[in-house]
């Protein structure tokens, strides 16, 4: 009994000296509330206990929301860094051929995509013979191809950036082995007055890398950089 009384006094002194230790521990507070309700009996409604329980639930929700916001902020920062690195790399090439190689090489690696395809519409629909070795990144298509590809024949407006999932039979744009592409980001490019539109398509094996629910601000910025760089080569 002496030992118990001594321990009780010691605990009591610690609680009086540092009450925050108890108040900041949710498990201890929950145990105290439960003991209090049990002592009052089942016929008495403890409004204070109910209020505290609701406040605890709200606190849990706020903490979950806080974690979600923090995670989204870190993800957005990582995406911003990726785009910045890709843009800086796109400023390095000194000719159009190097620019195309950069798109399918370093830029694709930075953006963590599995394929990159630049589509240029042309009346002749034929690529320069000097660029044949870059056919894995460059496609020359007939006028209207970009709109048809993005809308899939539907009467809908063409957006600057289109994010979507693909089925196995829809990866033809990426070549014979494009059947494994499961999501893509299509960036429409304005090459200036009097020129046909173009498109940069980024394909990924991951079906969730690009989704209509994702934001497009960073990719819109990337599209603006690409189209300005191509205008420089066309000039």
Buried (B, 14 or more C-beta within 10 A) or exposed (E): EEEEEEEEEEEEEEEEEEEEEEEEEEEEBEEBBEEEBEEEEEEEEEEEBEEBEEEBEEEEEEEEEEEEEEEEEEEEEEBEEBBBBBBEBBEEBEEBBEBBBBBBBBBBEBBEBBBBBBBBBBEEEEBEEEBEEBEBBBBBBEEEBBBEBBBEEEEEEBBBBBBBBBEEEBBEBBBEEBBBBBBBBBBBBBBEEEBBBBBBBBBBEEEEBBEEEBEBEBBBBBBBBBBBBBBEEEE
